[in-house]
């Protein structure tokens, strides 16, 4: 059985039973996490924005998060994130799993800062993990949109209506502030990584001004479905033998991260 990592909002900490909060400090920064169990599977939960929501999107210690999972010998990771929708037919409250990324950030976080290594992200998310999540969602009767493209912006501001129109032309379906560099660093570290997103609002220009109270209300409304999906998927993720498509760079990463 393999250990599993979950990265998400602090509300998902309750996934963990017998949880113990800990803090790790390394050359990449300080990171809080909870170590415990989900359905008997050893699981680590990392609150992406910190337990006190102290990290805005552009200051999240992403490298510290991914390196912590590596040090704990975890290479199966599920991310959970709120996003905006670029499509009228993808309303707030939708749960969606992307398969592609567009990077509109200025960050260049990498573990290979001083190494001429070019990581292949033709498939930025793990197909094997996505299949497990989709199969479990169908079993639980949870509707999940699939096959979408996530546009990553820098934050912490929301996008302008003109930017949103551009993202639509480029083929984007979802927009958010946190999956770059998270997904890329996970690939650099040779991890199986998939993302579950919750649409909390239509993107700028597709509705009136973004109402943060409404964003919060929708997040709480669908949180339980995502909770169930992750909780029930973890035993399958832990027990499955996954292909090696995502882990090709693991050896190089462990060399440079010593």
C-alpha positions in Angstrom: 0.0 0.0 0.0 1.3 3.4 -0.9 0.9 6.6 1.1 -1.2 9.4 -0.4 -0.9 13.2 -0.3 -3.7 15.7 -0.5 -3.2 19.5 -1.2 -6.3 21.7 -0.7 -8.1 24.2 1.3 -7.9 24.0 5.1 -11.5 22.7 5.3 -10.4 19.4 3.9 -8.1 18.7 6.9 -11.1 16.8 8.4 -10.4 14.1 5.8 -7.7 12.9 8.1 -8.4 10.8 11.2 -6.0 10.5 14.1 -4.4 13.6 12.5 -1.3 15.3 14.0 -0.3 18.7 12.9 3.3 19.2 12.1 5.7 21.8 10.6 8.6 21.1 8.2 11.4 23.6 7.5 13.9 23.1 4.7 15.8 25.2 2.2 12.6 25.9 0.3 10.7 27.3 3.2 8.3 26.4 6.0 5.2 24.2 5.5 2.5 23.1 7.8 0.8 19.7 7.3 -1.3 17.1 9.0 -0.2 13.4 9.1 -2.8 10.8 9.8 -5.1 8.3 8.0 -8.0 8.1 5.5 -9.8 4.8 5.6 -6.7 3.2 7.1 -4.4 4.6 4.5 -1.5 6.8 5.7 -2.2 10.2 4.3 -0.6 13.6 4.4 -2.8 16.8 4.1 -1.2 20.1 3.2 -3.3 23.3 3.5 -2.2 25.1 0.3 -2.8 28.6 1.8 -1.7 27.6 5.4 -3.9 26.6 8.3 -4.5 30.3 9.0 -4.9 31.2 5.3 -1.8 33.2 5.6 -0.4 32.6 2.0 -1.9 34.5 -0.9 -1.6 32.6 -4.3 1.7 34.3 -5.3 3.4 33.5 -2.0 2.5 29.9 -1.5 5.7 27.9 -0.7 5.1 25.4 -3.6 8.6 24.0 -3.6 8.5 23.4 0.1 5.1 21.5 -0.3 6.3 19.2 -3.0 9.7 18.6 -1.4 7.9 17.7 1.9 5.9 15.0 0.1 9.1 13.7 -1.5 10.8 13.5 2.0 7.8 11.6 3.3 8.1 9.2 0.4 4.7 10.2 -1.1 4.4 10.1 -4.9 0.6 9.9 -5.3 -1.0 13.4 -4.9 -4.5 14.8 -5.3 -4.9 18.6 -5.5 -8.2 20.3 -4.8 -8.7 23.9 -6.0 -11.4 26.5 -6.6 -11.6 28.0 -10.1 -13.5 30.3 -12.3 -15.4 29.1 -15.3 -14.8 30.4 -18.9 -17.8 28.6 -20.2 -21.5 29.4 -19.9 -22.3 25.7 -19.8 -19.9 25.2 -16.8 -21.8 27.0 -14.0 -20.7 27.7 -10.5 -21.0 24.5 -8.4 -19.6 22.3 -11.2 -16.8 19.8 -10.3 -14.2 19.5 -13.0 -11.0 17.6 -13.6 -8.6 19.2 -16.1 -6.3 17.3 -18.4 -4.3 20.3 -19.9 -2.7 23.5 -18.7 -2.0 27.0 -20.1 0.6 28.9 -18.1 0.0 32.6 -18.0 2.1 33.2 -14.9 5.5 34.9 -14.6 6.8 32.5 -12.0 9.5 30.1 -13.0 9.7 27.9 -9.9 11.7 24.8 -10.6 13.8 22.3 -8.8 16.2 22.3 -11.7 17.4 25.9 -11.3 21.0 25.0 -12.1 20.5 21.9 -14.2 19.8 21.7 -18.0 16.8 19.5 -17.6 13.6 19.9 -19.6 10.6 18.2 -18.1 8.0 16.7 -20.5 4.6 18.0 -19.6 2.7 16.8 -22.7 0.3 15.3 -20.2 0.6 17.5 -17.1 -1.8 15.4 -15.1 -1.6 11.7 -14.3 -4.0 9.8 -16.5 -4.1 6.8 -14.1 -5.2 8.9 -11.1 -7.7 10.7 -13.2 -9.3 7.4 -14.3 -9.5 6.3 -10.6 -11.2 9.6 -9.7 -13.7 9.4 -12.6 -14.6 5.8 -12.0 -15.2 6.5 -8.3 -17.2 9.6 -9.1 -19.5 7.6 -11.4 -19.8 4.9 -8.7 -20.8 7.6 -6.1 -23.2 9.4 -8.5 -21.1 12.6 -8.4 -21.2 14.5 -11.7 -17.7 15.5 -12.8 -16.8 17.4 -16.0 -13.7 16.0 -17.6 -11.2 16.8 -20.4 -10.8 20.5 -19.7 -8.0 23.0 -19.9 -6.9 25.0 -16.9 -5.5 28.5 -17.4 -3.1 29.5 -14.6 -2.8 33.2 -13.8 -0.4 34.9 -11.3 -2.9 36.3 -8.8 -3.6 37.6 -6.3 -6.0 39.7 -8.4 -8.8 38.3 -10.5 -8.4 38.6 -14.2 -9.8 41.3 -16.4 -12.7 40.7 -18.9 -10.3 41.3 -21.8 -7.9 38.6 -20.4 -10.8 36.2 -20.0 -11.8 36.7 -23.7 -8.2 36.0 -24.7 -8.2 32.8 -22.6 -11.4 31.6 -24.2 -9.8 32.1 -27.7 -6.8 30.1 -26.5 -9.0 27.2 -25.6 -9.2 27.6 -21.8 -12.2 26.3 -19.8 -11.1 27.0 -16.2 -9.0 29.8 -14.7 -7.2 29.7 -11.4 -4.2 31.0 -9.5 -2.5 28.0 -7.9 -2.0 25.1 -10.2 1.2 26.6 -11.7 3.7 25.9 -10.4 2.2 23.1 -8.3 1.5 20.6 -11.1 4.8 21.3 -12.8 6.8 20.8 -9.6 5.0 17.6 -9.0 6.0 16.4 -12.4 9.6 17.5 -11.9 9.6 15.5 -8.7 8.3 12.4 -10.5 4.9 12.3 -8.8 1.5 11.0 -9.9 -0.6 14.2 -9.6 -4.2 15.0 -10.5 -6.4 18.0 -9.8 -10.0 18.2 -8.8 -11.5 21.7 -9.3 -14.7 23.3 -8.0 -16.1 26.1 -10.1 -17.1 28.9 -7.7 -17.9 31.7 -10.1 -18.0 32.7 -13.7 -14.9 34.5 -14.8 -14.7 38.3 -15.0 -17.0 39.8 -17.7 -19.3 36.8 -17.7 -21.3 38.0 -14.7 -21.6 41.1 -12.5 -18.8 41.9 -10.1 -17.5 38.7 -8.4 -19.2 38.3 -5.1 -16.8 36.7 -2.6 -19.7 35.7 -0.3 -21.3 33.8 -3.1 -17.9 32.2 -3.9 -17.7 31.0 -0.3 -21.3 29.8 -0.3 -20.8 27.6 -3.4 -17.6 26.3 -2.0 -19.3 25.0 1.1 -22.2 23.7 -0.8 -20.2 21.3 -3.0 -17.3 20.6 -0.5 -19.0 17.5 0.8 -19.1 15.9 -2.7 -15.4 16.5 -3.2 -14.7 15.3 0.3 -16.5 12.0 -0.5 -14.8 11.6 -3.8 -11.3 12.0 -2.4 -12.0 9.9 0.7 -13.4 7.0 -1.3 -10.6 7.3 -4.0 -7.7 7.2 -1.6 -7.8 3.4 -0.9 -7.9 2.7 -4.6 -5.0 5.2 -5.3 -3.0 3.6 -2.5 -3.5 0.0 -3.7 -3.2 0.5 -7.4 0.0 -0.2 -9.5 0.3 2.9 -11.7 2.3 3.2 -14.9 5.6 5.0 -14.9 4.7 7.8 -17.3 4.7 10.4 -14.5 7.8 9.2 -12.6 10.5 9.4 -15.2 12.2 12.3 -13.5 12.1 11.0 -10.0 15.7 9.8 -10.0 17.1 13.1 -11.3 15.0 15.0 -8.8 16.3 13.0 -5.8 19.8 13.7 -7.0 19.4 17.5 -7.1 17.2 17.6 -3.9 19.8 16.0 -1.6 
